């Protein structure tokens, strides 16, 4: 069973390292379990390449056969666990989303549902539901087909635009002026500047130069302190815009194709804790979208004002 679990986790993520994190083992232990399974059944399950693996035809067949029964077992355990007592709802979220959007609203969920405890885990990695560690995730949906099957609800669009301190914005008349200031980069989203500049049709600005910071939160704080211009995500900077800590120096914005979603396994769709959290989140997301639109209108009005004339 341990070898089958190791194989299933590695097959679904196509990564021995991801499987090791999910099962709290080392990549070497995952590799040895899978090698033992391959010796037992007499066929290769993975094609091993430099820094990546791929399933063989036999591996695809085995995953298709054993994946659903293992998911059913996990769902059965979850149903028993839910009936056994009010365990905390385990929530996965990206760090910046948790700090700048979820935590300011957390108390409202507790006030509405004081009987439901929440356990929050943050990471920049994709949420892994295969081991039952998380009940729900607030994240961008995986690019590959997820297993177990997931229910997804769109929460917040990813609308991106430059933000900076008001004093710095006063020096910026057009996007081309970005050549003269420091660009701030958040490590989890290294391509945002390049994509925004392409969308806005801005030439002559190097999207790779500037100051790199570990998190988006640090990038936004650096912008507030006047160190440069960051690419803001509307939902994450809405309060800073409303209160004037940050402003939008330009009207142009970029809407990403993907959005932040609420994700949870289909097997937990009837869990009353998940349903309560879902309904609350959707209501908060609607209110947040309204607030972002209002903040955007204020920012556009400020950006539309002609620059003050300098004394001769």
C-alpha positions as CSV (number, residue, x, y, z in Angstrom):
1,X,0.0,0.0,0.0
2,X,2.8,2.4,0.8
3,X,4.4,1.8,-2.6
4,X,1.0,2.3,-4.4
5,X,0.5,5.6,-2.5
6,X,4.0,6.7,-3.5
7,X,3.4,5.8,-7.1
8,X,0.0,7.5,-7.2
9,X,1.3,10.7,-5.8
10,X,4.3,10.8,-8.1
11,X,2.2,9.8,-11.1
12,X,-0.3,12.6,-10.5
13,X,2.3,15.3,-10.0
14,X,4.9,13.8,-12.3
15,X,7.4,14.7,-9.6
16,X,9.1,12.6,-7.0
17,X,9.9,15.7,-5.0
18,X,6.2,16.8,-4.9
19,X,5.2,13.2,-3.9
20,X,7.9,13.3,-1.1
21,X,6.4,16.6,0.2
22,X,2.9,15.3,0.1
23,X,3.7,12.0,1.9
24,X,6.3,13.5,4.3
25,X,9.1,11.4,2.9
26,X,12.4,12.0,1.1
27,X,12.6,11.9,-2.7
28,X,14.9,9.0,-2.3
29,X,12.4,7.0,-0.3
30,X,9.7,7.7,-2.9
31,X,12.1,6.5,-5.6
32,X,12.9,3.3,-3.7
33,X,9.3,2.5,-3.1
34,X,8.5,2.9,-6.8
35,X,11.5,0.8,-7.9
36,X,10.3,-1.9,-5.5
37,X,6.8,-1.8,-7.0
38,X,8.3,-2.0,-10.5
39,X,10.3,-5.0,-9.6
40,X,7.2,-6.7,-8.0
41,X,5.0,-6.2,-11.0
42,X,7.8,-6.6,-13.6
43,X,7.2,-3.5,-15.7
44,X,8.6,0.0,-15.7
45,X,6.1,2.6,-14.6
46,X,8.1,5.8,-15.2
47,X,10.5,7.0,-17.9
48,X,13.2,8.8,-16.0
49,X,14.8,11.8,-17.6
50,X,17.2,14.5,-16.3
51,X,15.2,16.4,-13.7
52,X,11.9,15.1,-14.8
53,X,9.9,11.9,-15.1
54,X,7.0,10.7,-17.4
55,X,4.6,7.8,-17.1
56,X,5.0,4.8,-19.3
57,X,2.0,3.2,-20.9
58,X,1.9,0.7,-18.1
59,X,2.1,3.6,-15.6
60,X,-0.9,5.3,-17.2
61,X,-2.9,2.1,-17.0
62,X,-2.0,1.4,-13.4
63,X,-2.9,5.0,-12.3
64,X,-6.3,4.8,-14.1
65,X,-7.0,1.5,-12.3
66,X,-5.9,2.3,-8.7
67,X,-6.5,6.1,-8.6
68,X,-10.3,5.9,-8.1
69,X,-10.3,3.2,-5.4
70,X,-7.6,5.2,-3.4
71,X,-9.7,8.4,-3.8
72,X,-12.8,6.5,-2.6
73,X,-10.8,5.2,0.5
74,X,-9.7,8.8,1.3
75,X,-13.2,10.1,0.9
76,X,-14.5,7.3,3.2
77,X,-12.0,8.3,5.9
78,X,-13.0,11.9,5.5
79,X,-16.7,11.1,5.9
80,X,-15.9,9.2,9.1
81,X,-13.7,12.0,10.4
82,X,-16.4,14.7,9.8
83,X,-19.0,12.6,11.6
84,X,-16.6,11.9,14.5
85,X,-16.3,15.5,15.6
86,X,-15.9,19.1,14.6
87,X,-12.3,19.0,13.3
88,X,-10.8,22.3,12.1
89,X,-11.3,23.2,8.5
90,X,-7.8,23.1,6.9
91,X,-7.3,26.0,4.5
92,X,-4.5,26.4,2.0
93,X,-3.7,29.9,0.6
94,X,-0.9,31.8,-1.0
95,X,1.0,33.9,1.6
96,X,0.2,37.4,0.0
97,X,-3.4,36.4,-0.4
98,X,-3.7,35.3,3.2
99,X,-2.0,38.4,4.6
100,X,-3.6,41.1,2.4
101,X,-7.0,39.7,1.7
102,X,-8.1,36.8,3.9
103,X,-6.7,37.8,7.3
104,X,-8.5,41.2,7.4
105,X,-11.8,39.4,6.8
106,X,-11.1,36.4,9.1
107,X,-13.0,37.8,12.1
108,X,-16.2,38.1,10.0
109,X,-16.2,34.4,9.3
110,X,-15.6,33.6,13.0
111,X,-18.5,36.0,14.0
112,X,-20.8,34.2,11.6
113,X,-19.6,30.7,12.3
114,X,-18.1,30.5,15.8
115,X,-18.5,26.7,15.8
116,X,-16.1,26.2,12.8
117,X,-12.4,26.5,13.5
118,X,-10.0,27.3,10.7
119,X,-6.5,26.0,10.3
120,X,-4.5,28.1,7.8
121,X,-1.4,26.9,5.9
122,X,0.4,29.2,3.4
123,X,2.8,28.3,0.6
124,X,3.7,29.5,-2.9
125,X,3.5,25.9,-4.1
126,X,0.4,24.4,-5.6
127,X,-2.1,22.9,-3.1
128,X,-1.9,19.1,-3.0
129,X,-5.2,17.4,-2.2
130,X,-4.0,13.8,-2.8
131,X,-3.1,13.1,0.8
132,X,-6.1,14.8,2.4
133,X,-4.0,17.4,4.1
134,X,-6.2,20.3,3.0
135,X,-10.0,20.7,2.9
136,X,-10.0,23.8,0.7
137,X,-7.5,25.9,-1.1
138,X,-7.6,29.6,-2.1
139,X,-5.3,29.5,-5.1
140,X,-4.9,29.6,-8.9
141,X,-6.2,26.4,-10.3
142,X,-3.5,23.9,-11.4
143,X,-2.6,24.0,-15.1
144,X,-2.7,20.2,-15.3
145,X,-5.8,18.2,-14.6
146,X,-6.1,17.8,-10.9
147,X,-6.7,14.6,-9.0
148,X,-8.7,14.0,-7.0
149,X,-11.5,15.8,-9.0
150,X,-11.9,19.3,-7.7
151,X,-14.8,21.8,-7.5
152,X,-13.7,25.3,-8.4
153,X,-15.4,28.6,-7.7
154,X,-14.0,31.9,-9.2
155,X,-13.3,34.3,-6.4
156,X,-11.2,37.2,-7.6
157,X,-9.8,38.2,-11.0
158,X,-6.2,39.0,-11.4
159,X,-6.2,42.6,-12.5
160,X,-2.7,44.0,-12.6
161,X,-1.4,47.5,-12.8
162,X,1.6,49.6,-11.5
163,X,1.3,51.1,-8.0
164,X,3.6,53.4,-6.1
165,X,3.7,56.0,-3.4
166,X,2.0,59.3,-4.2
167,X,5.2,61.3,-4.1
168,X,6.8,59.0,-6.7
169,X,3.7,59.1,-8.9
170,X,4.0,62.8,-9.2
171,X,7.2,62.3,-11.2
172,X,5.5,59.9,-13.7
173,X,3.7,61.5,-16.6
174,X,3.6,58.5,-19.0
175,X,4.5,54.8,-18.8
176,X,7.8,55.5,-20.6
177,X,8.9,57.5,-17.5
178,X,9.4,54.1,-15.8
179,X,12.8,54.1,-17.4
180,X,13.9,56.6,-14.7
181,X,12.6,54.7,-11.6
182,X,13.2,51.4,-9.9
183,X,10.9,48.5,-10.8
184,X,10.0,46.3,-7.9
185,X,9.6,42.5,-8.5
186,X,7.9,39.9,-6.3
187,X,9.6,36.6,-6.7
188,X,6.4,34.5,-7.0
189,X,5.4,36.5,-10.1
190,X,8.6,37.3,-12.0
191,X,6.9,38.0,-15.4
192,X,4.3,40.6,-14.3
193,X,6.3,43.6,-15.4
194,X,7.0,42.1,-18.8
195,X,3.4,41.2,-19.4
196,X,2.0,44.6,-18.3
197,X,4.5,46.5,-20.5
198,X,3.6,44.3,-23.5
199,X,-0.1,44.8,-22.8
200,X,0.3,48.6,-22.5
201,X,2.5,48.8,-25.6
202,X,5.3,50.4,-23.7
203,X,8.7,50.3,-25.4
204,X,12.2,51.1,-24.1
205,X,11.6,49.9,-20.5
206,X,13.7,46.9,-19.4
207,X,11.2,44.6,-17.6
208,X,14.0,42.7,-15.9
209,X,15.8,45.4,-14.0
210,X,15.1,46.7,-10.5
211,X,14.8,45.3,-7.0
212,X,13.7,41.7,-6.4
213,X,11.9,40.8,-3.2
214,X,10.9,37.4,-1.8
215,X,7.2,38.1,-1.7
216,X,4.6,40.3,-3.2
217,X,3.9,41.7,0.3
218,X,7.5,42.9,0.5
219,X,7.2,44.4,-3.0
220,X,4.0,46.3,-2.0
221,X,5.6,47.6,1.2
222,X,8.7,48.7,-0.7
223,X,6.4,50.7,-3.0
224,X,4.6,52.3,0.0
225,X,8.0,53.3,1.3
226,X,8.8,55.0,-2.0
227,X,11.5,52.6,-3.2
228,X,10.0,52.1,-6.6
229,X,7.0,51.0,-8.6
230,X,5.5,47.6,-8.2
231,X,2.9,45.6,-10.2
232,X,-0.2,45.5,-7.9
233,X,-3.0,42.9,-8.0
234,X,-6.2,44.8,-7.5
235,X,-7.6,42.6,-4.7
236,X,-4.4,42.8,-2.8
237,X,-3.8,46.6,-2.9
238,X,-7.5,47.8,-2.7
239,X,-7.2,49.1,0.8
240,X,-3.8,50.8,0.1
241,X,-5.5,52.6,-2.8
242,X,-8.5,53.6,-0.8
243,X,-6.4,55.0,2.0
244,X,-3.9,56.7,-0.3
245,X,-0.8,54.7,0.7
246,X,-0.5,53.6,-2.9
247,X,-1.7,55.2,-6.1
248,X,-2.0,54.1,-9.8
249,X,0.2,56.4,-11.8
250,X,-1.3,55.1,-15.1
251,X,-4.7,54.0,-16.3
252,X,-3.6,50.9,-18.1
253,X,-4.2,47.6,-16.5
254,X,-3.9,43.9,-17.5
255,X,-6.5,41.2,-16.8
256,X,-4.8,37.8,-16.5
257,X,-6.5,34.8,-18.0
258,X,-6.6,32.9,-14.7
259,X,-8.2,33.9,-11.5
260,X,-7.9,33.1,-7.8
261,X,-10.4,30.3,-7.0
262,X,-11.8,28.4,-4.1
263,X,-10.9,24.8,-4.7
264,X,-11.9,21.6,-2.9
265,X,-12.2,17.9,-3.7
266,X,-15.6,16.9,-5.1
267,X,-15.8,14.3,-2.4
268,X,-16.1,17.1,0.2
269,X,-18.8,19.0,-1.6
270,X,-21.4,18.0,0.9
271,X,-19.3,18.9,4.0
272,X,-21.3,21.6,5.9
273,X,-18.1,23.3,7.0
274,X,-16.9,23.6,3.3
275,X,-20.3,24.9,2.3
276,X,-20.3,27.5,5.0
277,X,-16.8,28.7,4.1
278,X,-17.7,28.7,0.4
279,X,-20.8,30.9,0.9
280,X,-19.0,33.3,3.1
281,X,-16.1,33.6,0.7
282,X,-18.3,34.2,-2.3
283,X,-20.0,37.0,-0.5
284,X,-16.7,38.6,0.6
285,X,-15.3,38.3,-3.0
286,X,-18.4,40.1,-4.4
287,X,-17.8,42.9,-1.8
288,X,-14.1,43.0,-2.6
289,X,-14.8,43.3,-6.4
290,X,-17.1,46.2,-5.7
291,X,-14.4,47.9,-3.5
292,X,-11.8,47.3,-6.2
293,X,-14.0,49.0,-8.8
294,X,-14.5,52.0,-6.6
295,X,-10.8,52.2,-5.8
296,X,-10.1,51.9,-9.6
297,X,-12.4,54.8,-10.4
298,X,-10.7,57.0,-7.8
299,X,-7.3,56.1,-9.1
300,X,-8.4,56.8,-12.7
301,X,-9.7,60.2,-11.7
302,X,-6.5,61.0,-10.0
303,X,-4.5,59.8,-13.0
304,X,-6.6,61.9,-15.4
305,X,-5.9,65.1,-13.6
306,X,-3.4,67.3,-15.5
307,X,0.0,67.7,-13.7
308,X,0.4,70.8,-11.6
309,X,2.3,73.6,-13.3
310,X,5.8,74.2,-12.0
311,X,6.7,77.8,-11.2
312,X,8.8,79.4,-13.8
